[in-house]
């Protein structure tokens, strides 16, 4: 929750939300202008506009600037929740581009997505299971972002899961233990009632480029 345009932009500089609900009338700037900036800087983050503007042209401009949906004020909170869920379903159903193989450098380690391998600074390989490596890559692709257990389940499985599924916690415990054997700094933070966060810097390099430099 952010009370102003400035506060929102500050938070978005180090957080990547699943969706942004944006009021057109902000105390310190234009919500429409901010919508344009968000669409440019974070094209994969959907935006739902809240507007008290009566003219259709203003709503059309918002959609043209990158908003995924809008809702006029006053509104029923249940309708807002329904629209948010609908937008998230549309985003989730869109086919994702297949990422080119890459190498992620973090905390003195390197993860090669093509070889499914993590190497320590001394060149030794960490023995990770397929599920552990997949979970690690989810965080490496989203450094600094707090990911809930349900979101992690969605990102690492292509099947329905149980609401009380704790397999992510078990995987996180194993992954933390194995990575801790090769690095001295804590890599993950447990955010109470929110999920997990990768807290170290990550550098992504094209795999061919990385291999040519070593």
N, C-alpha and C positions, 0 to 999 in steps of 0.2 A: 504494500500500500504506500503510495506517495501522494503528498498533498499539493505538489506543484510540479511544473515542467522541469525546473532545475533539479529537484530531488529525484524525479523519475529518471532523467538522463544520467545522473550520477550513479544510481543503482544499476541501470542497464549497462553501464561501462564495465561492470564486473559480475553481472548476473545475466543469465539468459532464460527468461520465463517461457512457459509453454504457450502463453497467450497474454495479450495486453488489452485491458478494458480502459479506454481513453475518453475522457470528457473533452468535448470540443472547446468549451469555455473554461480556460485555466486562469488562475490568478496572475500568472507571470508570462503569458504568451498564448499563442494560437495552438489549439489542439490539432487543427488541420495541418499546420506547418510541422508540428511534431510528428504527425502521422506520416508525412512525406519523409522526414528524417529517419523514422523507424523503418520504413519500407526499404530505404536505401541501405541503412547500416545492418539491419537484421531482416533480410527478405523472407526468411523461413519462419519468423515469429508472427502469427496471425494477430490482427487488431480488430477489436469491436469498438465502434464509436458510440458514445452517448451524447445526444444533442438535443437542445431545446429550440434549435433553429427551425422555423416553420417552412422556409423555402425549400422546395425540392432540389434546387440547384446546389444548395450548400451540402446536402446529403450526397448528391451525385459527385460533387467535387471530392468529398471524403473518400468515396469508393474509387474514384479515378486516381487518387493519391496513394492508394494501396490498402485501404481498409477492407476487411473481409466481410463485415456486416455492420449494421448500425441499428440503434434503438432510440426512439424519441422519448423525451421526458415530458411528463412523469410516466413511469413505467412500472409494471408488476415485477418484483424481484424474481419470481418464478420464470417469467418470460426471459429475463436476462440469463438466468442459469440455463434455460433450454437453448437459447441462441449460442451460448458459449459451448455447450456440449455438441451442438450441430456443427459449429465451425471446427472444433477439435476432431470430430469424426471425419469431416471432409479432408482435413489436413492429413490425418492418419491413413486415409484410403488412397492418397496420391502415391504413385510409385516413386520410390527414391532412386536417384541416380546411383549407379554402381561406382563406388569410389575406387580410384586407381590405387594400387599398392603403395603404401607409404611407410616410412620409418618415423617413430615418435621418440624424441630424446627427452628424458625427464630424470631428475635426481641421480645422474650418473648412470642411468640405465638406458637401453634402447629396445624398442619393441618393433619388430618387423612384421607387418600385417600379411605379407606374402608368404613368409616362412612360418608364421604363427610361432614366433620365437622371441624371447626376451633375453638380452645379453647384459651381463654386469660389466663394470668398467674394466675388469681384468679379462674379459672375453669369455668367461664361463656362462653357460646357458642355464637359466632357471627352469626347473621342471614344473611347468604349469599344465593343468588339464585344459581341454578345449573350452570348457565352461568358464574356467578362471581367466583364460586369455581373452575370451569374448567379453567378459565383464570388464576387464582392464581396458580394452579398446573403447568400450562405451564411455568410460571416464576420460580417456585420452582425447577422444573426439569432442569432449565437452568440458575442458578444464575450468575449474572454478565454479561450475554449476552444481547446485544442490539437487540431487536426484532422489526422488522418493522410491520406496521399495516397489510400489506398483509400477512406476515408470521404468525402473530397472528390469522388472519382469517383462514388460511390454517390449523393451529394446533388446532383450536377450533371448526371447522365445517367440515362436510362431504358433502358439496354442493358448487356449483359455487357461487361466490360473485360478486358484482358490483365494478368497479374500484374506485368509490368515496364513498364506504361504510364507514360510520363514526361510526358504532355501537361499534367498539372497543374503540373509544374515550369515548363514553357514559359509557360503562362497566368499563373502567379504572377509570373514575371520581367517579363512585359509589363505586368501590372496594377500592380506596384510602380513600374515606370518611369513610367507615365502619371500615377499618383497623386503621385509625388515631384515632378512638375513644378508641382503646385499646392499643396503643403504642405511645410513645412520639417521636420516631425517624422517619424521612421520609424513606419509604421503596422503593419508585420508583423514578427514574429520567427520565424526558422527554428529549430525545436527539434530538435536532432540525434537521429536515429533515431526521431523521433516525428511530425513534421509541421510545420504552420504555425499561427501564433497571431496574432490581431488584438489589439494591445496598447494601443489608445487607447480612451477612453470613448466610448460610443455612446448617443445619446438617440433613442428612437423616438417619433414623433408621428403621430396620425391625419392622413391626407393633407388632408382637408377643413379640419381645425383648423389645420394648418400654413399652408394657402393663405389662410385667412381672416385670419391674423395678419400677412401680408405684402402 
